[in-house]
Amino acid sequence: MTRAVDEVVSVSDLLLAVRRQQAKHRPAEVQAVPDVTTEVVSVSGAHPGVGATTVALALAEAISDGEREVTLVDEALNADAFAAAECEVDSGDSDWKAGRRGSVRILRGSSSSEPPGGDRVIVDGSRPDETHHVLVCRATLPSLRRAEPSMTSGTAVAVVAAARWPRRLRASLGPAMSEAISDGRVVFFPYSRDLDQYGVDADPLPAPTLAVARRLAELLMPGYVGTTSPNRRKGLRR
């Protein structure tokens, strides 16, 4: 049996109560996704043939981690990075050729037009709009002499085909390189006979090369690179 309510409720109070009840079941508003600023990492060599393409490709794969979309723009004199693509795809722009290597998109331009965009761009070459700069050199005195004038504050250094500085070379390190060492901005890519003999191609990069590339990626973008995926291809070559 329903009991009668003696208290008189106004229409405005009744509407307010209904609105409060509806608010409890109203879905949360979707927050607008902020615009993502393109982060450009340029990888340049202190001199030709130093291995900048290998570092650029390894860095792109490390940042991609097999899941994220990363664009590698091949602006080197020779199309070495584009030769590492597993297949060619449509770029959507007639001025650019496009290839894919896992989740890494590789672009090679045929004109001076801007490449199709992306929020993570690795450039095999130099770019004036770079967010980070990686300078690639060798652990030799001639290479160091060429690298020193190209270094600026914040430049990361990738030393290719070496595990450490040779003892006799340490006394020849310039002030810019010494500052990079003290700031922890230098990584060493170990020697790979396959890469030295064949260069980069569609085969997977050696596991030690990718491991150092992930350290370099964390140096440039702390916290962005995820842990090693169990599904990542093994670094096996010929």
C-alpha positions in Angstrom: 0.0 0.0 0.0 1.5 3.3 -1.1 1.5 6.1 1.5 0.5 9.6 0.4 3.1 12.3 0.7 1.8 15.3 2.5 4.8 17.6 1.6 4.0 19.9 -1.3 6.8 19.9 -4.1 7.0 22.8 -6.5 7.4 22.3 -10.2 10.8 23.9 -10.2 12.1 21.6 -7.4 10.7 18.6 -9.4 12.5 19.7 -12.6 15.8 20.2 -10.6 15.6 16.7 -9.1 15.0 15.2 -12.6 18.0 17.0 -14.0 20.2 15.8 -11.2 19.1 12.2 -11.8 19.8 12.5 -15.5 23.2 14.0 -14.9 24.2 10.8 -13.1 23.7 8.7 -16.2 25.1 11.2 -18.7 28.2 9.9 -20.5 31.4 11.7 -19.8 32.4 14.3 -22.4 35.2 13.2 -24.8 38.2 15.3 -24.3 39.6 16.9 -27.5 42.9 15.3 -28.6 45.6 17.9 -28.6 47.5 18.6 -31.8 50.7 16.5 -32.0 53.8 18.4 -32.9 56.0 16.8 -35.4 59.2 15.6 -33.9 62.0 15.6 -36.4 65.3 13.7 -35.8 68.0 14.4 -38.4 70.8 11.9 -38.7 73.8 13.1 -40.6 77.3 11.8 -41.1 80.5 13.6 -40.3 81.7 12.5 -43.7 80.4 10.2 -46.6 80.3 6.5 -45.9 80.4 6.7 -42.2 77.1 4.7 -41.6 74.5 7.4 -41.1 71.9 5.5 -43.1 72.3 2.5 -40.9 71.9 4.6 -37.7 68.8 6.4 -39.2 67.1 3.1 -40.1 67.9 1.5 -36.8 66.7 4.5 -34.9 63.4 4.5 -36.9 62.8 0.9 -36.1 63.7 1.5 -32.4 61.2 4.3 -32.1 58.6 2.4 -34.0 59.1 -0.7 -31.8 57.1 -2.7 -34.3 53.8 -0.9 -33.4 54.1 2.9 -33.9 54.0 4.6 -37.3 57.3 6.3 -38.0 58.4 8.0 -41.2 62.0 7.8 -42.4 62.8 10.4 -45.0 65.7 9.4 -47.3 67.4 12.6 -48.2 70.9 11.1 -48.7 72.8 11.4 -52.0 72.2 7.7 -52.7 68.9 6.0 -52.0 70.4 3.6 -49.4 67.6 3.8 -46.9 64.9 3.3 -49.5 66.7 0.2 -50.7 66.0 -1.3 -47.2 62.2 -1.2 -47.7 60.5 -4.6 -47.8 58.0 -3.4 -50.4 56.9 -0.3 -52.3 53.6 1.4 -51.5 51.5 4.4 -52.6 52.7 7.6 -51.0 49.7 9.6 -51.9 52.0 12.2 -53.4 53.4 11.9 -57.0 56.6 13.8 -55.9 57.5 11.0 -53.4 58.2 7.3 -53.6 57.2 5.3 -50.6 58.2 1.9 -49.2 57.4 0.0 -46.0 59.6 -1.8 -43.6 57.3 -3.1 -40.9 55.7 -0.1 -39.3 58.3 2.2 -40.7 57.4 4.2 -43.8 60.3 5.1 -46.0 60.0 8.1 -48.3 62.3 9.2 -51.1 61.5 12.5 -52.8 61.9 13.4 -56.4 61.5 17.2 -55.8 61.9 19.8 -53.2 58.3 19.5 -51.9 57.6 18.7 -48.3 57.2 15.0 -47.5 53.8 13.7 -46.3 53.5 14.4 -42.6 53.7 12.3 -39.4 54.3 12.9 -35.7 57.6 11.0 -35.7 60.0 11.7 -38.6 63.6 10.4 -38.9 65.6 12.1 -41.7 68.6 10.5 -43.3 70.3 13.8 -43.9 70.0 17.4 -42.5 66.8 19.4 -41.9 66.5 23.0 -40.7 63.4 22.1 -38.7 65.1 19.3 -36.7 64.0 18.7 -33.1 67.1 16.5 -32.4 70.3 16.1 -34.3 72.4 12.9 -34.4 75.9 13.1 -35.8 77.5 9.9 -36.9 81.2 9.3 -36.9 83.9 6.7 -36.5 86.4 6.1 -33.8 89.3 7.4 -35.9 91.3 10.6 -35.8 90.2 11.8 -39.3 86.6 11.2 -38.5 86.8 13.0 -35.2 88.4 16.0 -37.0 85.5 16.2 -39.3 82.9 15.7 -36.6 84.1 18.4 -34.2 83.1 21.5 -36.3 79.7 20.0 -37.0 78.7 19.6 -33.3 76.5 22.0 -31.5 75.1 22.0 -28.0 72.7 19.1 -27.5 74.0 17.1 -30.5 73.9 13.4 -29.9 76.8 11.3 -31.3 76.6 7.8 -32.7 80.0 6.2 -33.0 79.8 3.4 -35.6 81.9 0.2 -35.7 83.4 0.6 -32.2 82.6 -0.4 -28.6 84.6 2.3 -27.0 87.1 5.0 -27.7 90.6 3.6 -28.5 93.0 4.5 -25.7 95.4 6.5 -28.1 92.4 8.5 -29.4 91.1 9.8 -26.1 93.8 12.6 -25.9 92.6 13.8 -29.4 88.9 14.4 -28.4 87.9 18.0 -29.0 86.0 20.2 -26.5 82.6 19.6 -28.2 83.0 15.8 -28.2 84.3 15.9 -24.6 81.2 17.8 -23.6 79.0 15.3 -25.3 80.7 12.5 -23.5 80.3 14.2 -20.1 76.6 14.8 -20.8 76.0 11.2 -21.8 75.2 12.0 -25.4 77.5 9.5 -27.1 76.5 5.9 -28.0 78.6 3.2 -29.6 77.3 1.0 -32.4 79.2 -2.3 -32.5 81.0 -3.5 -35.6 78.9 -5.7 -37.9 80.6 -7.6 -40.6 77.3 -8.0 -42.6 76.5 -4.3 -42.5 80.1 -3.5 -43.4 80.1 -5.8 -46.4 76.5 -5.5 -47.6 75.1 -2.3 -46.2 71.4 -2.0 -45.3 68.8 -4.0 -47.3 65.4 -5.6 -46.7 66.9 -8.1 -44.2 66.5 -7.5 -40.4 69.1 -5.4 -38.8 71.5 -7.2 -36.3 70.2 -7.4 -32.8 73.1 -5.5 -31.2 72.6 -2.6 -33.7 68.9 -2.4 -32.7 69.7 -2.6 -29.0 72.0 0.4 -29.2 69.5 2.2 -31.4 66.9 1.8 -28.6 69.4 3.4 -26.1 69.8 6.3 -28.6 66.0 6.6 -29.0 65.6 6.8 -25.2 68.4 9.4 -25.1 66.5 11.6 -27.6 62.9 10.9 -26.4 63.0 9.7 -22.8 60.1 7.4 -21.9 58.8 7.2 -25.4 60.4 3.9 -26.5 58.6 0.9 -25.1 60.1 -2.3 -23.9 61.3 -5.0 -26.3 58.3 -6.7 -28.0 58.4 -10.5 -27.9 57.2 -10.4 -31.5 60.1 -8.3 -32.8 62.0 -10.0 -35.6 65.3 -11.5 -34.6 68.4 -9.7 -35.8 69.5 -12.5 -38.2 70.9 -11.9 -41.6 72.6 -14.0 -44.3 
